[in-house]
Amino acid sequence: MATVLIVEDDKANILVFSKILKKRAGLDVRATEDVEEVVELADSGQIDLILMDVALSRSLYNGQSIDGIKITQMLKARERTQHLPIILVTAHAMRGDRENFLGQSGADDYISKPVVDQQAFVDKILSLIKA
């Protein structure tokens, strides 16, 4: 069974995403906003895809505040984790945000919150896991 790591600071979003991914796609789900844990899980090979919140309000790395864009850049720059599909998930959905965030981060895709079309959400995730 494939495993999705949700990197998110809002417990309600974690609950919604987890429920959708488990019920509609039969995926295993893990969740954290702890950056060291994200890196450790990515390195472990146990994760098949990461859903990365762009605006992580409480995440720190080496004592510095860090957001989902920077975490994605870090993972994509590392040989061991650069192949891992990462989808940015954000409430920032203004014109140009998608291109801007994807260009900055190197992420594989972008989904705006709230997720309205649950099947499209699941299909996008499954397509990257199987790619």
Secondary structure by P-SEA (a helix, b strand, c coil): cbbbbbbcccaaaaaaaaaaaaaccbbbbbbbccaaaaaaaaaacccccccccccccccccccccccaaaaaaaaaaccccccbbbbbbccccccaaaaaaaaacccccccccccccaaaaaaaaaaaaac
